[in-house]
Amino acid sequence: MVEPLREVRDGYIITLNLGTPSQVIQVYMDTGSDLTWVPCGNLSFECLDCDDYRNNKLTASFATSRSSTSLRDSCSSPFCLDIHSSDNSYDPCVIAGCSLSTLLRSTCYRPCPSFAYTYGDGVVSGTLTRDILRVHTSTPNATREIPKFSFGCVGSTYREPIGIAGFGKGSLSFPSQLGFLQKGFSHCFLPFKFANNPNISSPLVVGDLAISSKEYLQFTPMLKSPTYPNYYYIGLEAIIVGNATAPTQVPLTLREFDSFGNGGMIIDSGTTYTHLPKTLFSQLLSVLQSAITFPRAEEVEERTGFDLCYRVPCPTNNILADDLPSITFHFLNNVSLILPHGNNFYAMGAPSNSSVVKCLLFRSMDESDNNYGPAGIFGNFQQQNVEVVYDLEKERIGFRTTDCALAAASQGLHKT
């Protein structure tokens, strides 16, 4: 399977072709969750606290009434059990109103009860639905039908204005339902400058093609959290700024789990910026401040909320060229990933007076997250112009810096 990913302002969009006849719905590709869900109901879809997305053009809704193959998932479905997070297979059917006698005889086929599914700062509510999903194969213009694909038909959300295709490791996830969970997938995210460009897309490859002949990449092992088994965890050992000989040592929590399964760094295509523990983030800011001599743009920091902004000389109006230091992440298994130029500081606007303001696009983990869940997040902005391979067969993640526009062209995803 080869699917194009279109870049928007904070993530990467995959197009789903659902139902009979096909309805086209655009959703985020998210490695940090399992459920695939789409907005449902032409008039009834409601997003609370979504003012930032008021003019968003991606919120087309799926109408089950217009699909002849759409049906509610059953309360006895393993996906219903999964989304209700129950270890008792009778629970969802009891909630649906089945009697004990029908449970024991497995003769109750009532619909799966409505669910609520939570994210880091949002929640969605809906019903589990099945329908035909059509995906592109590696053969040009060829498609494959996935019958009875299970997804959330969501009528109301909080801070989640656009649907999501979950690429986590759970049974509900996109690769799991397509039968690729024992193989893997890869992506090559285009930089921000290609956002909303209809002529070029980031390549997403799922299946054998994604993981075969990839030994030229550097691979770091996937870590296993006993509490959050469906996330993709990697271990961060050190960060180096520029040509510094002494790395910024990172806390053990970024490569080990405590007795409750907290810790580790997740790699997440659904989070825009890389998040680091507060103490490590402060250290990184301190090292960068010592290494950079350009004047600070404090008024931009106040306006944007970013922590380090500088006025960088731009004599030729080439905003990509600068002397800002590189940042290298050292992951377990001697993997050194020099983040591509442009993945650390980003121009906040056009050049003015032969200079341009660039801000560091890293974030600190929230105080409330210090001892709960992942200790850090490797976000999609820092993954731009990096080929990332999720080798699920060998339980490892590979990295190689590359020109993702060239990779898109090689996959036929660049229209000229």
N, C-alpha and C positions, 0 to 999 in steps of 0.2 A: 504494500500500500504506500503510495506517495501522494501526500496532500500539500497544497500550498498554504502557508500561513501568512496572513496579511497583518502588517504592523499598524497598531493604532497608538494613541499617546502613552499608554502605560502597559501594554501587553501585546499578545499575538493572537489573532483571530483565525479560527478554523471554521469552514463552512460545512454545515450538516445538511444532507439531503434526506429528509424524513417523510415517511408516509406514502400513500398512494392516492392521487398523484403526488409527486415529490413537492414538499414545501422546503424552501431554502431558509435556514436559520443560521446566523453567525454568532459564534460563542467563543469565549476565551479558551485557549489550550492551557491546562493547569496541571502540572506534575505534583502539586501539593494537595490534591484531593482525589476522591474516587468517583463521586456521583457525576454523571452527565445530566444536565438539566437545561430546559429551554423555557422562555416565557410562554405562557399559555393563555388563550382567551383574547379575542380581538379587542374587547372593550374593558375587560375586567383586570388585566395585569396591572399591578400596583407596586411601585417601588418607593419605600419610605426613606427619607433622608438621602435623596439622590439628586439634589439640586445641581450638583456639578455636571450631571449628565442630562440636563433638561433638553438640550438640543442634540442629543446623541441620535444618530441615524441607524444604529445597529439593533434597535430593540423591536425587530419584527417578531410577531407572536405566532406560535404553532396552534392550529385549530384542529382538535381531534375530530370534530364533526365533519371536516372536509377530507378526512382520510378514511378510505374504506377498509384499511387494514389495522386501524388503531384499536387497542383494547386495554382496559385496566388490568394491571398485574394482579395475580391472585394472592390472597393472604398466606397461602401455603408455599409460595415461591421462595427460593433461597435468597433472592434479592430483597424481598419484603422483610425477611428475617434480618438481613444485613443492615438495611437502612434504619430499622428500628432497634439495632444494636442489642438484640435479645439473645440469650443463650438457651432459651426455651422455645422450641419450634412451634409450640401451641400459642404463644403470646399474641402475635399479630392477628391470628384467627379468632382468639377470644375477644380481642378489642373490636374486631369486625362483627362480633355477635354470633359466632358459631357455638353450637351446643357441645358439651363434652362428648356425647355419643357420636356426633359427626366428626369430631376431632379424632377419636379413637379409630374410627373406620376410614379416616382420610377422605371423607365425602363432602367436606365443606369447601366450596370454591368462591367464597365471598371476596369482594375486592380488597386489596391491600389497603389498610387504613392510611389516612393522610399522614405525612411526615413533616418534621422540621429538621433541617440540616444546617449546621453552624460552620462558619468560617472564622478567621482571626478577628474580623471586626464586622461581620455581617451574618445574616441568617436568611434562609429561604423556606417557604412552606408550599407543599404541593402534594400531588398524587403520583404514584409509580405507574408508568404507562409503558406499553410495548408497541413497537411498530417496526416497519422495514427501514433499515438504514442503508444508504447506498454510498460506497466509498470508491475512490480511484485506485486502480492497481498500478503496478510499475510499467504496464504496457500503455502507451499513449492512447487516450480517449476510451480506454476500457474501464468498466465499472464492475463492482461486485456487490451483491445484495446480502445484507445481514438480516435474516428474518427474526422477528420478535426481539429486537434490541430493546433493552430496558433502560428507561431514562425518567427523570423527574419532569412532570408537567406542572410548572410552578405558576401560581396565580398571584402571589404576593411575596415581596422580599424587603429586607432592610439593608441598605447600602450595597446591594448587589443588582445593578441595573441591567447587566448583560448575562446571558446564559454561560454555562461552563461545560467544557469537555474534560472530565476527570481522567488523568493519566497516571494515577497512583497505582499501588500494588494490590488493592482489594478486588474482590470478585465483581463488584459493580463497575469497575473502571473500564474505560474505552479499550485499552489493549487486552484486558482480561476477557471481555466479551467477544473480542475478535479472534481470540485464541492465540494471542502473541505474548502472553505473560511469561512463557518459558523461552522467549526469544529476546525481543527488545525493540528499541526505537532510537532514532537520532534526530537532532535538529541543528540548524545553523541560522541563528537569529540575525537578521539584517540590522544595521545601526539605526538610531533614531532618525537620521536624515532621510530615510526612506519611508517614514510614517505617512500613511494615506496615499502612497504612490501606487496607482492601480496597475502599473506596468511591470512590477517586480514583486515576487513573493518569497518568503523564507521557506526552504525545503524541510518538510517533516517526512521522514521515512520510517515505516513500521514493518517489522518482520525480518527475515533473513538478510535482506539487502542492507539493513541498517547496521548489522553487527559483523557481517562476513568481511574478511580481509581488512581488518581495522587495527592490525598490530602496530602500525606506525603511530598510533595515539599513545599518550601516557595514561595509564589506568590506575585509579585509586579504588580500593575496595568499598563496597556498600556496607555500611554499618547497620546492625540490626538492633532496633530499640524494642525491648520486650513489651512496652506499653503502647507504642505507636508504630506497629509493624508495617503500615501501608505507606509511610513516608520514605523518600530516598535520602538516606543519611550519608554524609562523607565526613572525614576527619581532617580538620585544619590544624597544622602544626606550627606554622610561623607566617609572618608577613614581613616582606622586605620593601622598603621605600627607596627608589632610585638604586644607586650602587653601594648602598650602605653595607658594611661588612658585618654589622651586628643586627640580626633580625629582631623584629618586635615579637617577643615570645607571647604565645596565646595561652589562655587558661586551658587546663585539662578538660574542662567541660565541653570544649569544642570538638573533642575526639573520643570522649568517654561518656557513659551513662551512669547516673546514680541508681540507687536501689529501687527508685520509683520509675525508672526509664526516661528520666529527663536528661537533657544534654544533647551533644552532637550538633552538627550543622546540616540543615536540610537544603537540598538544591531544589529551587521552586520557580517554575516558569510563570506562576501566577502572582509572584511578588516582584515589584519593579526594581527596588534598590536592595543591595546587600545590607543586611542588618548584623551588627556585631554587639557583643556584650558591652555594657556601658564603660567599664574600666578599659577594655581593649580599644574601644572606639575613641576614648579620650587620649589614650597613648598614640593612636594613629594620627589624630589631629595635631598633637604636640610635635610629632616627628615631621609631619608635613609642613607645619608652620616654621620649623627650624630650617627646612630645606628650601623653602620658597621665599624669594625676596621681592616679589611683585607687591604692589599696594593692595590692601584689602578693600573690598567693596561692601562695607558693612551695611549700607542702606539696602543692598540687594539681599543680604543675609536676613535682615529684618523682614523684608517683604516676602521672601520665598520660604523662609524657615530652614534653609540649608545652612550648614555650620561653617563652611569655609568657601568664600567667594573672593576672587582676585581679578584685578584689571590686568589683563595679559596683553603685551604688545602684539599688534596685528598689522604690520606696515603694508603688507600686500593684500590685505583683506581676506587672507586665507585663514579661516577660523579653525582649521584642523591642525595647523602647525603651531607648536609652542614648545617651550623648554620646561614644562611641568614634569616632575619626576614620575617615573613608572612605579607601579605597585605590583609585587609578585606574591601570589598565594602559594604556600607550600602545603600540599596535602599528603596524607599517609601514602607510603610506598614510593617515596622519593619523587613525587610528582610536583613539578614547578611550573605554575601557570603564570606567565607574565601577562597581565591583563592588557588587551590591545589598547593602543593609544586612542583616547576618546571614551574609554569605558570608566574613567575615574572622574575627570572634570568635564563639564558640559557647558557649551556656550548658551547663555541665557537670552541672547538676542543678537541682532546684527552688529557688526563693528561700528564704532563711533570714535572719531578723533584718533584713528590708527590704533585703537585698542578694543578689546572685547572682554566682557565679564564672563568668567567661567566659575562654576560652583562644583564642589565635591558632591557627587551623588551616592553617598553612603549614608546609612542611618544607624542610630543607636537602638538596641532593643528597648522596649518599654520597661519601666521599673517593675511593673506587675508581672512581666514575663521572666524575671531573673531566675526564678527557681522552678519554672513550670514549662514543660514542653521543650522544644529545641532551644539550644543556647545561641544559635545564629542561623541566618538564612542567606544563601547565595542566590541573589536575585537575577532577573532576566537582563537588566541593563548591563551588568558586569559579564554576562554570557554572550553579548553581541560580538560578532566576528570570531566566534569560537565554535568549532564543531564539537558537539556534546553527544556522546554515545552512551545510552543506557543499555549495557549488556546484562540483561536479566538472567541469561543462561549461566554466566560465570559470576554473577553478582558483583559487578564492578562498573564504574563510570569512567569514560575516557574523555580526554580533552586534547584539542589541538587548535591553536590560533590559525585562522584562515580568513580569506576574503569571501564572505558569505554571498556577496553579489555574484562572484564567479561561480560559486557552488550552485546558486539559483539558475544561472545560465546553463550550466552543465546538465541540470535536471529539466531544462526546457521551461523554466518559470520566469524568464525575462523576456518580455515582449519588446521588440525594437521597432 
